[in-house]
Amino acid sequence: MIIDVHKLEQIDNIKVDLNDTTFIYFLFAIDEHTPRYSRVDGGYVRNPYGSIIMDHGFDVFHRNTRVLLYIGETSTGIRRINDHWISVNHKKGVGPIFTHMRRIRNPRFIYDSVRLHYERVLVRKYLPKINKNANFTEKQLTILRNSKGKIKPQDITRPYLLHYKDIFEAYLAWDKEDESYLTHVLGIQPTYNKLGFLVERRYTEGYYRDNKKMPFGRFVTDVVLHLHKKMKEASADFNKNIRAITKIFNIQAYEDKLEKDKMFNKKRYKNNKKELIAKSNEWRRLRNAEKKKKSNSKGIETQP
């Protein structure tokens, strides 16, 4: 990312406009040690007095100091930036570690669905240092190191295929508490297997958690991104690809996962042995009854 310092706002010299409440913001950390550049003949050359700085993006080996710290969206204007500054809780703020910011404004940003959509797109593109979606586990970092550039960070990041219109559709449903949206788009409904047993599922509370309606942003993060039909298909492909990638570039993690699944299945069978045997016997009984019914119907049809 190439950044013109003149287009940034210093934290100690921010212009406050109470009408300016909806925007996407970038938080930067710039000091006297940050390399600066000037544009010369279509290229960039080091210049301690230049107005250009660069963020080289996510670096698994930490060879470059990140300039871009955080990307977020707000409907409360500068108050959200103040929360970032005074709080060190990641859910509310990052602490007083940033020196500059940039606000991106658009008339459509008055809609929560549009801001949430573009925030996620930008976070996945630039992978800021502090954003949750840009933080990788040690297993993922091992894959990136062992791949030697063959695997990009975006390849091991869960896909995001929704359009802002999909988020707006979710907002309309959330606002009206539309049950048909939960059923037809998210697939939240009681599910029964062939034996007639109820299959337990997560996120069956819909718009509520602990008898309280969730904020829209939380509804999108906790429910829509997990259960939307577009995301389900993409997540299934992602899980297959990530298993193949892990097997090649992090064989230890792959074997640990196989062993963990094996132990889980053994434990599950041990704890639910009687129930599983009963279900298996019931399934065989129904299967045999269905076969017998079909054979009897065929015999009747073949009689002269």
C-alpha positions as CSV (number, residue, x, y, z in Angstrom):
1,M,0.0,0.0,0.0
2,I,1.4,3.4,-1.0
3,I,0.3,6.2,1.3
4,D,0.5,10.0,0.8
5,V,1.1,11.5,4.3
6,H,-0.6,14.7,3.2
7,K,-3.9,12.9,2.8
8,L,-3.8,11.6,6.4
9,E,-5.0,13.3,9.6
10,Q,-2.8,13.5,12.6
11,I,-4.4,12.2,15.7
12,D,-3.5,15.4,17.6
13,N,-5.0,17.6,14.9
14,I,-8.3,16.1,13.8
15,K,-11.1,18.2,12.5
16,V,-14.3,17.3,14.1
17,D,-17.6,17.5,12.1
18,L,-20.6,16.3,14.1
19,N,-22.4,15.6,10.8
20,D,-19.6,13.3,9.6
21,T,-20.7,10.1,11.3
22,T,-20.5,7.3,8.7
23,F,-17.2,6.3,7.1
24,I,-14.6,3.6,6.9
25,Y,-11.3,4.5,8.6
26,F,-7.6,3.4,8.4
27,L,-5.3,3.7,11.4
28,F,-1.6,4.2,10.9
29,A,1.5,4.3,13.0
30,I,4.1,6.7,11.6
31,D,7.2,8.1,13.4
32,E,10.6,9.6,12.5
33,H,12.0,6.1,11.8
34,T,9.3,5.3,9.2
35,P,11.0,5.2,5.7
36,R,9.8,7.9,3.4
37,Y,9.9,8.2,-0.4
38,S,9.5,10.6,-3.2
39,R,8.1,9.9,-6.6
40,V,10.8,10.4,-9.3
41,D,10.4,9.4,-13.0
42,G,7.5,7.1,-12.3
43,G,9.3,5.3,-9.5
44,Y,9.9,5.8,-5.8
45,V,13.2,6.7,-4.2
46,R,14.2,7.0,-0.5
47,N,14.0,10.6,0.7
48,P,13.9,11.4,4.4
49,Y,11.8,14.5,3.6
50,G,9.4,12.8,1.2
51,S,5.7,12.6,1.6
52,I,5.2,9.0,0.6
53,I,5.3,6.0,2.9
54,M,4.7,2.4,2.2
55,D,3.1,-0.5,4.0
56,H,4.5,-3.7,2.5
57,G,1.6,-5.8,3.7
58,F,1.6,-9.0,5.8
59,D,5.1,-10.5,6.2
60,V,5.4,-13.9,7.8
61,F,9.0,-13.4,8.7
62,H,8.4,-9.9,10.2
63,R,11.1,-8.3,8.1
64,N,9.2,-5.0,7.6
65,T,7.5,-2.9,10.2
66,R,3.8,-2.5,9.5
67,V,2.5,1.0,9.0
68,L,-1.2,0.0,8.6
69,L,-2.6,-1.1,11.9
70,Y,-6.3,-1.3,11.6
71,I,-9.3,-0.9,9.3
72,G,-12.8,-0.4,10.6
73,E,-16.2,1.2,10.0
74,T,-18.3,3.4,12.2
75,S,-21.7,5.0,12.4
76,T,-20.8,7.2,15.4
77,G,-18.1,9.3,13.7
78,I,-15.1,10.5,15.7
79,R,-16.4,8.9,18.9
80,R,-15.4,5.5,17.5
81,I,-11.8,6.8,17.0
82,N,-11.8,8.1,20.6
83,D,-12.9,4.6,21.8
84,H,-9.9,3.2,19.9
85,W,-7.6,5.6,21.6
86,I,-8.7,5.2,25.2
87,S,-9.3,1.5,25.2
88,V,-6.8,-1.4,25.0
89,N,-9.6,-4.0,24.7
90,H,-9.5,-5.3,21.1
91,K,-13.3,-5.4,20.9
92,K,-13.5,-1.7,21.6
93,G,-10.2,-0.3,20.8
94,V,-6.5,-0.8,20.0
95,G,-5.0,1.7,22.5
96,P,-3.0,4.9,21.9
97,I,-0.6,3.2,19.4
98,F,-1.7,5.0,16.2
99,T,-0.6,8.4,15.0
100,H,-2.5,9.1,11.8
101,M,-5.8,8.1,10.3
102,R,-7.7,8.4,7.0
103,R,-11.4,8.5,6.5
104,I,-13.1,7.1,3.4
105,R,-16.4,8.6,2.8
106,N,-19.2,7.6,0.4
107,P,-22.9,8.6,0.3
108,R,-23.8,4.9,0.4
109,F,-22.0,4.4,3.7
110,I,-25.1,5.6,5.5
111,Y,-26.2,2.0,5.1
112,D,-24.7,-0.4,7.6
113,S,-24.8,-3.2,5.1
114,V,-22.5,-1.3,2.7
115,R,-20.0,-0.3,5.3
116,L,-19.8,-3.8,6.8
117,H,-19.3,-5.3,3.3
118,Y,-16.5,-3.0,2.2
119,E,-14.8,-3.2,5.5
120,R,-14.5,-6.9,5.2
121,V,-13.3,-6.6,1.6
122,L,-10.6,-4.1,2.6
123,V,-9.4,-6.1,5.6
124,R,-9.0,-9.3,3.5
125,K,-7.1,-7.3,0.8
126,Y,-4.6,-5.4,3.0
127,L,-4.5,-7.7,6.2
128,P,-3.8,-5.0,8.8
129,K,-1.7,-5.8,11.7
130,I,-4.4,-5.8,14.4
131,N,-7.6,-6.8,12.7
132,K,-8.9,-10.2,13.9
133,N,-9.3,-11.5,10.3
134,A,-5.7,-10.7,9.6
135,N,-4.2,-12.6,12.5
136,F,-3.0,-16.1,11.8
137,T,-2.4,-19.1,14.0
138,E,0.9,-20.8,14.4
139,K,-0.2,-23.6,12.2
140,Q,-1.2,-21.2,9.5
141,L,2.1,-19.3,9.8
142,T,4.0,-22.7,9.4
143,I,2.1,-23.3,6.2
144,L,3.1,-19.8,4.9
145,R,6.8,-20.3,5.9
146,N,7.1,-23.8,4.4
147,S,5.3,-22.9,1.2
148,K,8.0,-20.3,0.4
149,G,5.6,-18.0,-1.3
150,K,3.5,-20.6,-3.1
151,I,0.6,-20.1,-0.7
152,K,-0.6,-16.5,-0.1
153,P,-2.2,-15.4,3.2
154,Q,-5.5,-15.0,1.4
155,D,-5.4,-18.7,0.4
156,I,-5.7,-19.7,4.0
157,T,-8.2,-17.0,4.9
158,R,-11.9,-18.1,5.0
159,P,-13.6,-16.8,1.8
160,Y,-16.0,-13.9,1.7
161,L,-18.3,-14.1,-1.4
162,L,-21.2,-12.0,-0.3
163,H,-22.2,-8.8,-2.1
164,Y,-23.3,-5.7,-0.2
165,K,-26.8,-6.5,-1.5
166,D,-26.7,-9.8,0.4
167,I,-25.8,-7.8,3.6
168,F,-28.7,-5.4,2.9
169,E,-31.1,-8.3,2.4
170,A,-29.9,-9.6,5.8
171,Y,-30.5,-6.2,7.3
172,L,-34.1,-6.0,6.0
173,A,-34.7,-9.5,7.4
174,W,-33.1,-8.6,10.8
175,D,-35.1,-5.4,11.0
176,K,-38.4,-7.3,10.4
177,E,-37.3,-10.5,12.1
178,D,-38.3,-12.3,8.9
179,E,-38.5,-16.1,9.6
180,S,-38.6,-16.9,5.9
181,Y,-35.1,-15.5,5.5
182,L,-33.8,-17.8,8.3
183,T,-35.4,-20.8,6.6
184,H,-34.8,-20.2,2.9
185,V,-31.5,-18.3,2.9
186,L,-29.7,-19.4,6.1
187,G,-31.4,-22.8,6.3
188,I,-32.2,-22.5,10.1
189,Q,-34.9,-25.0,10.7
190,P,-35.5,-28.2,12.6
191,T,-33.7,-31.0,10.7
192,Y,-34.5,-34.7,11.0
193,N,-32.5,-37.7,9.8
194,K,-33.9,-40.8,8.1
195,L,-34.7,-42.4,11.4
196,G,-36.7,-39.4,12.5
197,F,-34.2,-38.2,15.1
198,L,-33.9,-34.5,15.6
199,V,-30.4,-33.3,14.5
200,E,-29.0,-30.6,16.8
201,R,-27.6,-27.6,15.0
202,R,-25.9,-24.4,16.0
203,Y,-27.3,-20.9,15.6
204,T,-30.9,-22.0,15.9
205,E,-31.8,-18.9,17.9
206,G,-32.0,-16.8,14.8
207,Y,-32.0,-13.1,15.6
208,Y,-31.7,-13.5,19.4
209,R,-29.0,-14.5,21.9
210,D,-29.9,-15.0,25.5
211,N,-33.4,-13.7,24.9
212,K,-32.0,-10.4,23.5
213,K,-32.0,-9.3,19.9
214,M,-28.5,-9.2,18.6
215,P,-27.0,-6.0,17.1
216,F,-27.0,-6.2,13.3
217,G,-23.2,-6.4,13.0
218,R,-23.1,-9.3,15.4
219,F,-26.0,-11.0,13.5
220,V,-23.9,-10.8,10.3
221,T,-20.7,-12.0,11.9
222,D,-22.1,-14.8,14.0
223,V,-25.0,-16.0,11.8
224,V,-25.0,-14.8,8.2
225,L,-21.3,-15.4,7.5
226,H,-21.6,-19.0,8.8
227,L,-24.9,-20.0,7.3
228,H,-25.6,-18.0,4.2
229,K,-26.0,-20.4,1.2
230,K,-23.2,-18.7,-0.7
231,M,-20.8,-19.0,2.2
232,K,-21.7,-22.6,2.9
233,E,-20.6,-23.7,-0.6
234,A,-17.5,-21.6,-0.5
235,S,-16.6,-22.9,3.0
236,A,-17.0,-26.5,1.9
237,D,-14.5,-25.9,-0.9
238,F,-12.2,-24.0,1.4
239,N,-12.1,-26.8,4.0
240,K,-11.1,-29.3,1.3
241,N,-8.4,-27.1,0.0
242,I,-7.0,-26.2,3.5
243,R,-6.8,-29.9,4.3
244,A,-4.8,-30.6,1.1
245,I,-2.6,-27.5,1.8
246,T,-2.0,-28.6,5.4
247,K,-1.0,-32.1,4.3
248,I,1.6,-30.8,2.0
249,F,3.1,-27.9,4.0
250,N,2.4,-28.8,7.6
251,I,2.3,-32.5,7.9
252,Q,2.6,-32.5,11.7
253,A,-0.6,-30.4,12.0
254,Y,-2.3,-32.7,9.5
255,E,-1.4,-35.9,11.5
256,D,-2.4,-34.2,14.8
257,K,-5.8,-33.4,13.3
258,L,-6.3,-37.0,12.1
259,E,-5.4,-38.3,15.6
260,K,-7.7,-35.7,17.3
261,D,-10.6,-36.7,15.0
262,K,-9.9,-40.4,15.8
263,M,-9.9,-39.8,19.5
264,F,-13.0,-37.7,19.3
265,N,-14.9,-40.4,17.4
266,K,-13.8,-43.1,19.9
267,K,-14.9,-40.9,22.8
268,R,-18.2,-40.1,21.2
269,Y,-18.8,-43.8,20.6
270,K,-17.9,-44.7,24.1
271,N,-20.1,-42.0,25.7
272,N,-23.1,-42.7,23.4
273,K,-22.6,-46.4,22.7
274,K,-26.1,-47.5,23.7
275,E,-27.8,-44.7,21.8
276,L,-25.7,-45.3,18.7
277,I,-26.4,-49.0,18.7
278,A,-30.1,-48.3,19.1
279,K,-30.1,-45.9,16.2
280,S,-28.1,-48.4,14.1
281,N,-30.6,-51.2,14.9
282,E,-33.5,-49.0,14.2
283,W,-32.0,-47.9,10.8
284,R,-31.5,-51.6,9.9
285,R,-35.1,-52.4,10.9
286,L,-36.5,-49.6,8.7
287,R,-34.2,-50.6,5.8
288,N,-35.2,-54.2,5.9
289,A,-38.9,-53.2,6.2
290,E,-38.5,-51.0,3.2
291,K,-36.8,-53.8,1.2
292,K,-39.5,-56.2,2.2
293,K,-42.2,-53.8,1.1
294,K,-40.6,-53.3,-2.3
295,S,-40.1,-57.0,-2.9
296,N,-43.8,-57.6,-2.0
297,S,-44.9,-54.9,-4.4
298,K,-42.8,-56.4,-7.2
299,G,-44.3,-59.9,-6.5
300,I,-47.8,-58.6,-6.7
301,E,-47.0,-56.8,-10.0
302,T,-45.5,-60.0,-11.6
303,Q,-48.5,-62.2,-10.7
304,P,-50.6,-63.1,-13.8
